[in-house]
Amino acid sequence: MAHPDFRVGGKIFATLGYPDRNWAMVKLPPEQQELLSKAAPGVFVPVKGGWGRQGATSVRLKSAEKTQVRGALREAWAKVAPKRLTY
């Protein structure tokens, strides 16, 4: 799709550079998406439509702190990883 993605068990949990290089996307549990969107609305934005309702969350990279992104990536990974790999 012309942008890097990150997978575990063949499933995408994050992407970089969509819709442009200023953004990333993480697939979060919907409740986590809601918490992060409210806590840091300048960083985390639900994707519009059905994907967003399922937890797809845009990340404004310029506004994000490393710790915020690291935590979101852990959540996204755990959401799609096979149960045998999760902690």
GIHU-V332608 format. One record per pair of residues at least 12 apart in sequence whose C-alpha atoms are under 6 Angstrom apart, sorted by the first residue. I is the first residue (numbers start at 1). GAP is how many residues later the second one is. If there is no record, write none. Layout:
I:GAP  I:GAP
This chain:
3:14  4:12  8:73  13:13  13:14  13:63  13:64  14:12  22:39  23:36  23:37  23:38  24:34  24:35  25:32  25:33  25:34  26:30  26:31  26:50  27:28  27:29  27:49  28:27  28:48  29:26  30:25  43:16  43:17  43:20  43:21  44:14  44:15  45:12  45:13  46:12
